[in-house]
Amino acid sequence: MRNESKTLLEYLIETQNKSKNVIKTMIQNGSILVDGKTVTKANYPVSMKDLVTIKPKPIVYQNYEIPILYEDQELIAIEKPAGLLTIATNKEKELTAYHMVSQYVNQKEHKKVFIIHRLDQETSGVLMFAKNERIKNLLQDNWNSIVRVRGYYALVEGTGLPKKGTIHTWLQETKTHIVYSSKSRIGKEAITHYQVLSEKKDVTFLNIHLDTGRKNQIRVHMKELGHPILGDIKYGNKKTFSRLALHAYHLEFVHPITKKNISIVSEMPECFLSYL
């Protein structure tokens, strides 16, 4: 915390044992966080209410390099790559985001890690864990009131969608683990909002926000709109794409302990950018 307002560069020069040029490079490279958000401008104003942190080095485990997007005494958020499980299954115990983050936190702070929410194995993006059971329960028990933004980028098949729309259904799951919308209000309520960002030939780029976070929710809703996500063979896409074109890019919430607003953002995957 600071006693007076000053620029980010001035604050870091005063508090870090590094040269001015090194600090400028750190800022430009996106290594500095202010209240959990990456800041790349040296003249960015900071006040005594702001929390300035240096983004930690990524978690390295076998062939994986997992960026840490946010970390404090209670929480840690990573950028999960597509293809990595969130938690263990009967077939895989170690190659999971949970296992990798657990090892990192245990070696650093001798703490356990607790799951707060999940991402599908094929989905990339912001994934957060708790460092104690109390914070896990506070977040899970009050998720819808604490979390303000759950943003996703998606590339979907076809064009012609209305510029904005909302899908509101109730989801059920078959014995073969296929999720679908119920015609009646039976199952788990699911609300998905989307906005068309651009269209290219027969593909639409969407910005999606959730009011609820159900299993396969976005994938099911896009399929039922007639615009399945690229690379989603499970839910009807036939077009070739290197992976499931779904990325959790934004998680914003009120910190249960500090009561500060935390905004965690993950950059769009390179394969999305190159395709667009």
C-alpha positions as semicolon CSV with decimal commas, in nm:
position;residue;x (nm);y (nm);z (nm)
1;M;0,000;0,000;0,000
2;R;0,117;0,357;-0,068
3;N;0,074;0,676;0,133
4;E;0,045;0,902;-0,172
5;S;-0,045;0,890;-0,539
6;K;0,233;0,849;-0,797
7;T;0,300;0,679;-1,127
8;L;0,354;0,305;-1,147
9;L;0,712;0,361;-1,264
10;E;0,791;0,590;-0,969
11;Y;0,647;0,342;-0,720
12;L;0,842;0,047;-0,859
13;I;1,170;0,243;-0,868
14;E;1,123;0,321;-0,499
15;T;1,028;-0,031;-0,392
16;Q;1,224;-0,262;-0,625
17;N;1,600;-0,309;-0,626
18;K;1,616;-0,286;-1,005
19;S;1,729;-0,030;-1,262
20;K;1,484;0,207;-1,428
21;N;1,530;0,037;-1,765
22;V;1,464;-0,309;-1,619
23;I;1,146;-0,184;-1,452
24;K;1,029;-0,018;-1,775
25;T;1,081;-0,348;-1,957
26;M;0,886;-0,536;-1,690
27;I;0,594;-0,295;-1,729
28;Q;0,601;-0,311;-2,109
29;N;0,614;-0,694;-2,101
30;G;0,301;-0,713;-1,887
31;S;0,478;-0,838;-1,576
32;I;0,315;-0,585;-1,340
33;L;-0,033;-0,621;-1,193
34;V;-0,237;-0,347;-1,028
35;D;-0,525;-0,493;-0,829
36;G;-0,493;-0,813;-1,027
37;K;-0,502;-0,644;-1,369
38;T;-0,204;-0,626;-1,606
39;V;-0,082;-0,267;-1,659
40;T;0,161;-0,184;-1,940
41;K;0,184;0,196;-1,904
42;A;0,467;0,338;-1,693
43;N;0,271;0,656;-1,616
44;Y;-0,032;0,464;-1,489
45;P;-0,144;0,638;-1,164
46;V;-0,144;0,430;-0,846
47;S;-0,280;0,533;-0,508
48;M;-0,261;0,402;-0,153
49;K;-0,569;0,188;-0,222
50;D;-0,402;-0,006;-0,505
51;L;-0,221;-0,337;-0,469
52;V;0,083;-0,357;-0,700
53;T;0,234;-0,701;-0,758
54;I;0,486;-0,858;-0,994
55;K;0,345;-1,141;-1,201
56;P;0,514;-1,463;-1,090
57;K;0,700;-1,694;-1,323
58;P;0,487;-1,963;-1,489
59;I;0,437;-2,306;-1,338
60;V;0,654;-2,554;-1,529
61;Y;0,553;-2,921;-1,518
62;Q;0,684;-3,172;-1,771
63;N;0,598;-3,023;-2,111
64;Y;0,354;-2,767;-1,970
65;E;0,423;-2,402;-1,892
66;I;0,123;-2,259;-1,707
67;P;0,105;-1,876;-1,672
68;I;-0,006;-1,745;-1,333
69;L;-0,252;-1,462;-1,395
70;Y;-0,322;-1,366;-1,033
71;E;-0,203;-1,468;-0,688
72;D;-0,247;-1,351;-0,330
73;Q;-0,255;-1,514;0,014
74;E;-0,596;-1,675;-0,047
75;L;-0,629;-1,728;-0,424
76;I;-0,434;-1,827;-0,733
77;A;-0,556;-1,804;-1,094
78;I;-0,384;-1,963;-1,391
79;E;-0,431;-1,973;-1,767
80;K;-0,528;-2,333;-1,834
81;P;-0,426;-2,456;-2,179
82;A;-0,672;-2,643;-2,399
83;G;-0,641;-3,018;-2,354
84;L;-0,541;-3,010;-1,986
85;L;-0,784;-3,159;-1,734
86;T;-0,895;-2,939;-1,444
87;I;-0,903;-3,230;-1,198
88;A;-0,810;-3,597;-1,198
89;T;-1,013;-3,873;-1,362
90;N;-0,998;-4,251;-1,325
91;K;-0,753;-4,258;-1,614
92;E;-0,537;-3,954;-1,534
93;K;-0,417;-3,843;-1,189
94;E;-0,117;-3,616;-1,242
95;L;-0,153;-3,428;-1,572
96;T;-0,416;-3,193;-1,433
97;A;-0,428;-2,822;-1,354
98;Y;-0,514;-2,905;-0,993
99;H;-0,209;-3,127;-0,947
100;M;0,028;-2,873;-1,104
101;V;-0,104;-2,580;-0,900
102;S;-0,106;-2,794;-0,583
103;Q;0,262;-2,878;-0,623
104;Y;0,353;-2,513;-0,689
105;V;0,162;-2,378;-0,387
106;N;0,280;-2,655;-0,156
107;Q;0,646;-2,600;-0,243
108;K;0,612;-2,224;-0,207
109;E;0,382;-2,184;0,093
110;H;0,317;-2,537;0,229
111;K;-0,054;-2,490;0,167
112;K;-0,322;-2,709;0,015
113;V;-0,523;-2,602;-0,290
114;F;-0,900;-2,627;-0,325
115;I;-1,110;-2,632;-0,643
116;I;-1,355;-2,342;-0,681
117;H;-1,482;-2,394;-1,036
118;R;-1,388;-2,594;-1,345
119;L;-1,324;-2,559;-1,717
120;D;-1,386;-2,836;-1,969
121;Q;-1,069;-3,018;-2,068
122;E;-1,093;-2,875;-2,422
123;T;-1,152;-2,516;-2,301
124;S;-0,864;-2,280;-2,223
125;G;-0,848;-1,970;-2,006
126;V;-0,883;-1,832;-1,654
127;L;-0,907;-2,102;-1,387
128;M;-0,897;-2,010;-1,017
129;F;-0,818;-2,210;-0,703
130;A;-0,841;-2,133;-0,331
131;K;-0,549;-2,171;-0,091
132;N;-0,769;-2,257;0,207
133;E;-1,106;-2,416;0,268
134;R;-1,261;-2,102;0,412
135;I;-1,209;-1,897;0,095
136;K;-1,326;-2,191;-0,116
137;N;-1,654;-2,210;0,075
138;L;-1,704;-1,832;0,069
139;L;-1,668;-1,827;-0,308
140;Q;-1,867;-2,140;-0,386
141;D;-2,154;-2,056;-0,149
142;N;-2,185;-1,701;-0,286
143;W;-2,059;-1,751;-0,644
144;N;-2,341;-1,572;-0,827
145;S;-2,329;-1,266;-0,599
146;I;-1,949;-1,245;-0,580
147;V;-1,865;-1,308;-0,948
148;R;-1,951;-1,010;-1,168
149;V;-1,813;-1,116;-1,506
150;R;-1,752;-1,455;-1,670
151;G;-1,640;-1,379;-2,023
152;Y;-1,558;-1,621;-2,305
153;Y;-1,442;-1,589;-2,665
154;A;-1,578;-1,842;-2,914
155;L;-1,555;-1,914;-3,285
156;V;-1,879;-2,072;-3,404
157;E;-1,994;-2,227;-3,727
158;G;-2,201;-2,017;-3,966
159;T;-2,310;-1,654;-3,982
160;G;-2,634;-1,459;-3,959
161;L;-2,682;-1,455;-3,582
162;P;-2,854;-1,146;-3,435
163;K;-2,591;-0,900;-3,310
164;K;-2,691;-0,974;-2,949
165;G;-2,889;-1,251;-2,788
166;T;-2,966;-1,452;-2,476
167;I;-3,027;-1,827;-2,444
168;H;-3,222;-1,931;-2,134
169;T;-3,291;-2,302;-2,088
170;W;-3,276;-2,584;-1,833
171;L;-3,002;-2,842;-1,887
172;Q;-3,008;-3,217;-1,831
173;E;-2,752;-3,488;-1,900
174;T;-2,787;-3,832;-2,058
175;K;-2,627;-4,149;-1,924
176;T;-2,363;-4,108;-2,195
177;H;-2,273;-3,759;-2,060
178;I;-2,434;-3,558;-2,340
179;V;-2,591;-3,238;-2,206
180;Y;-2,910;-3,104;-2,365
181;S;-3,183;-2,846;-2,300
182;S;-3,506;-2,965;-2,145
183;K;-3,833;-2,858;-2,308
184;S;-3,978;-2,806;-1,961
185;R;-3,825;-2,638;-1,656
186;I;-3,656;-2,958;-1,545
187;G;-3,283;-2,968;-1,479
188;K;-3,034;-2,690;-1,408
189;E;-3,117;-2,337;-1,520
190;A;-2,863;-2,201;-1,771
191;I;-2,839;-1,844;-1,904
192;T;-2,594;-1,745;-2,177
193;H;-2,556;-1,397;-2,331
194;Y;-2,367;-1,346;-2,657
195;Q;-2,254;-1,058;-2,877
196;V;-2,130;-1,089;-3,236
197;L;-1,784;-0,931;-3,267
198;S;-1,717;-1,019;-3,631
199;E;-1,802;-1,257;-3,915
200;K;-1,562;-1,416;-4,163
201;K;-1,694;-1,627;-4,447
202;D;-1,886;-1,899;-4,265
203;V;-1,752;-1,838;-3,911
204;T;-1,872;-1,598;-3,640
205;F;-1,656;-1,461;-3,357
206;L;-1,854;-1,422;-3,033
207;N;-1,808;-1,253;-2,698
208;I;-2,005;-1,459;-2,445
209;H;-2,102;-1,387;-2,084
210;L;-2,262;-1,626;-1,840
211;D;-2,517;-1,578;-1,565
212;T;-2,480;-1,945;-1,473
213;G;-2,191;-2,188;-1,509
214;R;-2,326;-2,530;-1,600
215;K;-2,141;-2,824;-1,750
216;N;-2,097;-2,775;-2,129
217;Q;-2,341;-2,480;-2,111
218;I;-2,196;-2,265;-2,390
219;R;-2,131;-2,565;-2,614
220;V;-2,487;-2,690;-2,579
221;H;-2,645;-2,348;-2,629
222;M;-2,440;-2,278;-2,941
223;K;-2,532;-2,616;-3,088
224;E;-2,900;-2,558;-3,018
225;L;-2,878;-2,218;-3,190
226;G;-2,750;-2,401;-3,498
227;H;-2,400;-2,256;-3,458
228;P;-2,179;-2,515;-3,284
229;I;-1,833;-2,411;-3,167
230;L;-1,550;-2,488;-3,408
231;G;-1,369;-2,805;-3,311
232;D;-1,657;-2,929;-3,097
233;I;-1,717;-3,275;-3,242
234;K;-1,918;-3,376;-2,933
235;Y;-2,178;-3,109;-3,004
236;G;-2,207;-3,112;-3,379
237;N;-1,926;-2,920;-3,544
238;K;-1,788;-3,076;-3,863
239;K;-1,533;-2,808;-3,951
240;T;-1,163;-2,865;-3,895
241;F;-1,000;-2,660;-3,618
242;S;-0,693;-2,734;-3,412
243;R;-0,890;-2,741;-3,085
244;L;-1,221;-2,644;-2,927
245;A;-1,253;-2,274;-3,012
246;L;-1,367;-2,165;-2,665
247;H;-1,155;-1,950;-2,431
248;A;-1,243;-1,817;-2,083
249;Y;-1,081;-1,475;-2,111
250;H;-1,228;-1,274;-1,821
251;L;-1,315;-1,345;-1,459
252;E;-1,412;-1,050;-1,239
253;F;-1,525;-1,082;-0,879
254;V;-1,536;-0,917;-0,538
255;H;-1,262;-1,061;-0,319
256;P;-1,438;-1,224;-0,022
257;I;-1,168;-1,111;0,223
258;T;-1,041;-0,773;0,100
259;K;-1,373;-0,675;-0,065
260;K;-1,172;-0,534;-0,356
261;N;-1,285;-0,582;-0,715
262;I;-1,048;-0,825;-0,888
263;S;-1,040;-0,847;-1,268
264;I;-0,839;-1,134;-1,422
265;V;-0,792;-1,131;-1,799
266;S;-0,633;-1,386;-2,030
267;E;-0,519;-1,292;-2,380
268;M;-0,686;-1,446;-2,682
269;P;-0,510;-1,765;-2,801
270;E;-0,280;-1,726;-3,101
271;C;-0,478;-1,981;-3,302
272;F;-0,790;-1,762;-3,267
273;L;-0,599;-1,454;-3,382
274;S;-0,442;-1,627;-3,681
275;Y;-0,777;-1,771;-3,787
276;L;-0,945;-1,430;-3,766
